[in-house]
Amino acid sequence: MNISHRLLFITTIFVTCLITANVIAVKVVSIGPFIVPAAIFVFPLSYIFGDVLTEVYGYRWARKVIWLGFLCNVIFVFFAWVGQILPPAPFWQGQEAYAQILGYTPRLLGASFLGYLAGEFTNSFILAKMKVLTGGRFLWSRTISSTIVGQGLDTAIFITLAFIGTPSFLPVIILYHWLAKVAIEAAATPLTYAVVNFLKKKEAIDTFDDKTKFNPFRISE
């Protein structure tokens, strides 16, 4: 596989944003009248860089990176669990706090993984299809439309599966979280344009997925 250093950089930022968001999402914050997870300002960045990947390098590369992000997240969660079950030193008083922040329950993990995969693949699929339909024009319409659907799926799946039936579950959180993510994506549109145009020029590439097979489980070319 021919991997440029720019593609490697975008992939690294994507995965870093994803793992960071999953760590800090356990904290629910109040911003004025809005109640949202603390990851609200980080997780949308993974969608922005996901848009860049699909727009410049195509759905095939985006699919690889989405699965890479999933694998990296699984590795992180596994070793966080190992760290939790290891016996703490007699003088260390942080076991309870460690377990509370990094002690992911199977329910929370399942919600996170399902929401991530559904949201990211839907986001990439819609953007790639719309690019072909629009002939590569109106990038803003593709990034925002794909985010509305992708982030909506991700948010609804995660919050519903993770919190329904608990005192923490508030359906309005889904709406607040979704609207905030879409707003951040829309606000970042000028940055997305700048990055996309820079990469297309430097990489001399502008991929159209007119013959791509969109099966998310198809890793090979």
Beta strands, then each sheet from edge to edge (+ up, - down):
strand 1: 28-31
strand 2: 34-37
sheet 1: 1+ 2-
end
